[in-house]
Amino acid sequence: MADKIPNRQDWSYEKLLGCDRNPLKDKERLVWQHKSYMLSRLNQLFEWDGLPETIPQKEFEWILLMQGKATIANVPNKGLYAFQSNLGGILNPYYLPTQSIVVNPYLPFNKVLEVDKDCVVIRNTSTFTPINDMLDLYANMLAEIDISLRIATVNSRISSLISVGDEATKDSATKFLDDIEDGKLGVIATNKFMESLKGGLNAIQYAGTISNIQDLIELRQYILATWFNQLGLNANYNMKREAINESEADLNEEALMPLIDDMLQCRQEGAKKVNAMFGTNLSVKLNSSWKLQRKEIETSMELAEKELNTEENEETQEEGESKEEPTEDKEKENDND
């Protein structure tokens, strides 16, 4: 007998996509969602060339971003691998660890390695800082704003409350509101209903006022733009409600790249050490939007430098001309004499 055809609810796109879920009612899930999306973007931050098959770029960058460092070591008969590790041992003259402790049950490979002798430790940043703390900070702030925005949006449906004292008046009030919703003129049937409305039909103060929703939207825009800026992506957070000019849009460009430059430099230094120790040919560069952002900044810096040089040359020429004029006047005076 043929297998029973599954119920549509078991394979529908709605079921597969999880459309029955509302992340705005689950703060932890919302935080995870914001972190996950940002990590997916960061996975396109750098482009590695020359990595062996045993070190896939996505997993390698995941270790660097989330752990703050990655240990590159050679596993006998298996090749180079990137490991999560703990650093320890006697500190060197600059108070940095001299050993990397690797425990990998799958390979298996469990060993205490001497840094720069048996392995290379590549930093995520100069201070071994993982990106996870920053992700937690901004993801939690965005989750709080999203939940508040949802509550304010729901509350915006309530513009007034009707207070009644008995069931009959309640029915009259319900019919009155239904007629208004249906586009009919509401008719008040009894004086008793009118009396019950005295002091009972009031505009209430709630968290869904238009100004409050605008404030939440602007705050969300600011937090999200600040998060992007921290990670080297230009996102405008100007709160002006009218159009902004080009100088205002480019106001924060000079603050975008220092962290990304530090992360790139740490990876490039690590790649040089790996190449020297294991004879590889690793290289790394910026990728995707960060690469375009770097080109735009370099282009704007070149234009600014050219303008500055042009201004300096013009000033020098003006000074030279001003010195020549008194000399010509003296020559004229001598000729007259």
Phi, psi and omega in degrees: 000134182295150179296146180293134178295128183296150176299143182304329181294341182277343184228001183296155178300325180300321181288317181295321181279353179067041183290350179277358181263148176232098183297340179290348176261001182228100186297317181297319179294323180293318177299314179300321181296315179297317179296317183297316180296320180291322177297324177297322176293316183294338179295343177262009185293315184240151176240116180264141173238142176088007179291137176290163181299335181283353178235084176293139187299318184299313180291324178299311179293326177301316179298313181299312184293318187270334181257342181087354181193163174215138179259124178259121182217158180265123176265123183308130177067008182230342176102192182280142176222154173257127187240148160285142185206167171245139181262145181194207181084183178292137181285144179280181182303338179258019176060039175250148181298149181249357181229148175238123184260115184247131175227109179230103185289340184287318189295317342279151180211105180234114187200152172260115187254143176276124182295135179069006173240308179259341186206170174237130177259115179264129181272150170282317173225173180300333182257018180059027186277124174285160181276353188298321182296319177295319179299317180298317182301303185285326179296320178292319178296317179296321179297318178299317181293318180299318180293317179296321179294322177297314180297317180295322180293317178296316181292339180293346177286345183259114179253338180200161177237143176248125179254125181234162185250348180212171185293320181296316179294325177299317178297320178295320179294319179297316179296322179300313180292322178297318179298319179296317181296325181279000179087012178264162174285126179287133181244127177270121191277322189228158174293330180298321178295319178298318181295324181291337181279344182297115181078356182258334179265095188231143169289129185253154177271123183218174185274021183239023178294154182301318181296322180293319178295319177298319179298319180292320179296317179293321178296319179296318178299318181294313181296316181295318179295320178298320178298312178299318181297321178301328183262014171087013178251133183279111176231125185287131176239021178297127186270004177294136182273350176261181182294148178248152180272177185295321181295323177290324179291328182263015189299325188256014185299320185292345181263003188281317198264346185307315180295315180295322177298320179295316178297319179294317181297319179298320179290321179293319176296319178295320180297320178298318180294319179296318179298318181290324184277321188244003176071027179270183178225058182281146173209155182216146179210168177292154184224164170057224185296330180293324177295316178295320179298317179298317179298318179297318180294316179297320178296316179295325178293320178296318178296318179296321179293320178297317179298320180295317179296321179297317179297319180294320178296319179296319178296320179296319179296319179296321178295321178295319179294322180293331178283330181287329183299313178300325180296317178296322179296320180295322180296321177298318181295319179295321178296322180293322179295000000 
